Amino acid sequence: MSLKGKTLFVTGASRGIGLAIALRAARDGANVAIAAKTAVPDPRLPGTIFSAATEIEKAGGKALPIAVDIRDEQGVEAAVARTVETFGGLDILVNNASAISLTGTLATPMKRYDLMHQINARGTFLVSQKCIPHLRKAANPHVLTLSPPLDFSVHWFAPHAAYTLAKYGMSVYSWAWAAEFKDDGIAFNCLWPRTTIATAAVKNLLGGDELMKRSRKPQIMADAAHWILSQPARTCSGNFFIDDDVLSRAGVKDLTVYAVLPGVDLAPDFFVPAAGSKTLVGQP
């Protein structure tokens, strides 16, 4: 189960979960295109595409930092072409980039609505569309989208309908593509955390340091992603995975190593369906 020599295109990989997934692949000796906007340090957010590239190289991989806005079609086309030219092909796409605003309908400015839908749903569609022709040529091609199971319980929509729809759009595309491109042998799967993950978004937008203490480290998502991306593409597609379920399949027994503060009650993430939910769509 190694990604040695594989080429990954990871959106939003300058920090957080995207960077963790890139670093896990780099430890195998993978090539990673870091497709993100942050090229200049931001005092509010850690990391740039260049600092991420340094970390990936130190971990044992090869890095290609690319400053790109995934809302820009020409920019995405150029970024994918540069990746293929640099590394000789493309094996894996990770749709990680996302925008969030947990606001109700009347409190959501259209500028913020547009940002979420352009990055989350449209961005996932655009980047995938440009990568699929290259993935068709790969030996074991995977697309992994960091988006939730399609649980249509209304309580996931009522408090922040705009954000929920933007995230579910990512999941719907993955679910549809698993069927559309089945004959091409490309795996399309979604991965979502059971708990909150200690990232800048959680600290700055959701709950500050207190919520960070009740979260798991990004490494749990990275290890789960690694297991998924190592599976045979033709037999592992169309799934909505939850991180700790994946690690259970992989034989991991002790999850305490992933806790930011072991022993503290973990905070559940959004969109994780209750056991036996009858509002799920697709293959959970």
C-alpha positions in Angstrom: 0.0 0.0 0.0 2.4 2.7 -1.2 2.0 5.8 -3.3 5.6 5.8 -4.3 6.0 7.4 -7.7 2.3 8.5 -7.9 1.5 12.0 -8.9 -1.2 13.9 -6.8 -2.9 17.1 -7.6 -4.2 18.5 -4.2 -6.3 21.6 -4.1 -5.9 23.8 -1.0 -2.8 21.9 0.1 -0.9 24.8 1.6 -2.2 24.0 5.1 -4.6 21.8 7.1 -6.1 18.6 5.9 -4.9 19.1 2.3 -1.3 19.5 3.5 -1.6 16.5 5.8 -2.7 14.3 2.9 0.1 15.6 0.7 2.7 14.9 3.5 1.4 11.4 4.0 1.8 10.7 0.3 5.2 12.3 0.3 6.4 9.9 2.9 5.9 7.2 0.3 7.9 9.1 -2.3 5.0 10.6 -4.2 4.9 13.7 -6.4 2.6 16.4 -5.2 1.2 19.4 -7.0 0.2 22.0 -4.4 -2.7 23.9 -6.0 -3.6 26.7 -3.7 -4.0 30.5 -3.6 -1.7 31.4 -0.8 1.7 32.4 -2.2 2.4 35.2 0.2 2.3 34.6 4.0 -0.9 35.7 5.7 -0.7 36.6 9.4 -4.2 35.0 10.0 -3.3 31.7 8.3 -0.3 29.4 8.5 1.5 28.2 5.4 1.9 29.0 1.8 2.4 26.9 -1.3 6.1 27.3 -0.9 6.3 26.4 2.8 4.2 23.3 1.9 6.6 22.4 -0.9 9.5 22.5 1.6 7.7 20.2 4.0 6.8 17.8 1.2 10.4 17.6 0.0 11.6 17.1 3.5 9.1 14.2 3.9 10.6 12.4 0.9 8.3 13.5 -1.9 8.7 15.8 -4.9 6.7 19.1 -4.8 5.3 21.5 -7.4 3.9 24.6 -5.8 1.3 26.2 -8.1 -0.5 29.4 -7.2 -4.0 29.0 -8.7 -7.6 30.0 -7.9 -9.8 27.0 -8.7 -12.5 29.4 -9.8 -10.4 30.4 -12.8 -10.8 27.9 -15.7 -7.7 28.9 -17.6 -5.6 28.9 -14.4 -6.8 25.4 -13.6 -6.1 24.2 -17.1 -2.6 25.6 -16.9 -2.0 24.1 -13.4 -3.0 20.6 -14.5 -1.0 20.8 -17.7 2.1 22.0 -15.8 1.7 19.1 -13.4 1.4 16.5 -16.2 4.4 18.1 -18.0 6.5 18.1 -14.8 5.8 14.6 -13.5 4.8 12.8 -16.7 1.2 12.1 -15.8 -1.5 12.3 -13.1 -2.7 9.5 -10.8 -4.7 11.1 -8.1 -6.8 14.2 -7.6 -7.8 15.4 -4.1 -10.6 17.9 -4.0 -9.9 19.6 -0.7 -10.3 23.3 -1.3 -13.4 24.7 0.4 -15.1 27.8 1.8 -17.4 27.9 4.8 -19.9 30.3 6.3 -22.3 28.9 8.9 -24.9 31.7 8.5 -28.6 31.6 8.0 -30.4 32.7 4.9 -30.9 36.4 5.9 -27.3 36.6 7.3 -25.6 35.3 4.2 -24.4 38.0 1.8 -24.5 37.0 -1.8 -20.8 37.6 -2.1 -20.2 34.9 0.5 -22.9 32.6 -1.1 -21.1 32.9 -4.4 -17.7 32.3 -2.9 -18.9 29.0 -1.3 -20.6 27.7 -4.4 -17.8 28.8 -6.7 -15.1 27.1 -4.7 -16.9 24.1 -3.2 -19.3 22.8 -5.9 -18.1 24.6 -9.1 -14.4 24.4 -8.1 -14.7 20.6 -7.6 -16.5 20.3 -10.9 -13.9 22.4 -12.8 -10.8 20.8 -11.4 -12.2 17.3 -11.8 -13.2 18.0 -15.4 -9.7 19.1 -16.3 -8.0 16.2 -14.5 -10.2 13.3 -15.7 -8.7 13.1 -19.3 -5.3 12.6 -17.7 -6.6 10.2 -15.0 -8.0 8.0 -17.7 -4.4 7.2 -18.7 -3.3 6.2 -15.1 -2.8 2.7 -13.8 -4.9 3.1 -10.7 -6.6 6.5 -10.9 -8.4 8.0 -7.9 -10.4 11.2 -7.2 -11.0 11.8 -3.5 -13.3 14.7 -2.5 -13.4 15.9 1.1 -17.2 16.3 1.4 -19.9 14.6 3.5 -22.3 11.7 3.1 -25.6 12.8 1.5 -27.8 12.9 4.6 -30.9 14.9 3.8 -32.1 15.4 7.3 -33.4 18.9 7.4 -31.5 19.8 10.5 -28.3 19.9 8.4 -29.9 22.5 6.1 -32.0 24.8 8.2 -29.2 26.6 10.1 -26.9 27.2 7.1 -28.6 26.1 3.9 -26.2 27.9 1.6 -23.1 26.2 3.1 -24.8 22.8 3.2 -25.8 22.9 -0.4 -22.3 24.0 -1.5 -20.7 21.0 0.4 -23.4 18.5 -0.8 -22.8 19.7 -4.3 -19.3 18.3 -4.0 -20.7 15.0 -2.8 -23.3 14.8 -5.6 -20.7 15.2 -8.3 -18.5 12.5 -6.8 -21.5 10.2 -6.5 -22.5 10.8 -10.1 -19.0 10.5 -11.5 -18.5 7.1 -9.9 -21.2 5.9 -12.3 -20.4 8.1 -15.3 -16.7 7.0 -15.4 -17.1 3.5 -14.1 -16.0 2.0 -17.4 -12.8 4.2 -17.3 -11.8 2.6 -14.1 -11.5 5.9 -12.2 -12.4 5.7 -8.5 -14.5 8.6 -7.1 -15.0 8.6 -3.3 -15.8 11.1 -0.6 -14.1 11.3 2.8 -15.4 13.2 5.9 -14.4 13.4 9.5 -16.5 12.1 12.4 -15.2 14.8 14.6 -14.0 18.3 14.1 -10.4 18.5 12.8 -7.8 20.9 14.3 -7.4 23.3 11.4 -7.3 27.1 11.0 -10.9 27.1 9.9 -12.0 25.4 13.1 -10.0 27.8 15.2 -10.8 31.0 13.4 -14.4 30.4 12.3 -16.0 27.8 14.4 -14.9 27.6 18.0 -11.5 28.9 18.8 -9.0 27.1 21.1 -11.7 25.3 23.1 -13.0 23.5 20.0 -9.5 22.8 18.9 -8.9 20.9 22.2 -11.9 18.7 21.4 -10.8 18.0 17.9 -8.6 15.4 16.2 -5.5 16.1 14.3 -5.5 16.4 10.5 -3.3 13.2 10.4 -6.4 11.0 10.9 -7.8 12.3 7.6 -4.4 11.8 5.9 -4.1 8.2 7.0 -7.7 7.5 6.0 -7.1 9.1 2.6 -3.9 7.1 2.1 -5.8 3.8 2.7 -8.5 4.8 0.2 -6.0 6.0 -2.5 -4.1 2.7 -2.2 -7.1 0.6 -3.0 -7.9 -0.9 -6.5 -9.8 1.9 -8.3 -12.2 -0.4 -10.0 -13.4 -2.0 -6.8 -13.3 1.0 -4.5 -15.6 3.7 -5.9 -18.8 5.5 -5.1 -18.3 5.5 -1.4 -19.0 8.1 1.3 -16.3 7.3 3.8 -16.0 8.4 7.5 -12.4 8.7 8.7 -12.4 6.4 11.7 -14.5 3.8 9.8 -11.7 3.7 7.2 -9.0 3.2 9.8 -11.1 0.5 11.4 -11.1 -1.3 8.0 -7.3 -0.7 7.8 -6.9 -2.5 11.2 -6.1 0.6 13.3 -7.3 -0.1 16.9 -6.1 2.9 18.9 -7.4 6.3 17.7 -6.2 8.2 20.8 -3.0 9.2 19.0 -5.1 11.4 16.7 -6.7 13.4 19.6 -5.4 16.9 20.1 -6.0 16.4 23.8 -6.5 12.7 24.7 -9.2 12.0 27.2 -11.4 15.0 26.3 -14.8 14.4 24.8 -14.5 14.9 21.0 -16.7 17.4 19.2 -18.8 15.8 16.4 -18.6 17.3 13.0 -21.5 18.4 10.8 -23.3 16.0 8.5 -22.4 12.7 10.1 -25.6 10.7 9.9 -27.0 8.9 12.8 -26.9 5.1 12.8 -29.7 3.7 10.7 -30.5 7.0 9.2 -33.3 6.7 6.5 -32.4 10.1 4.9 -29.2 8.9 3.3 -28.7 9.0 -0.5 -26.1 7.0 -2.3 -23.8 4.4 -0.8 -22.7 5.4 2.7 
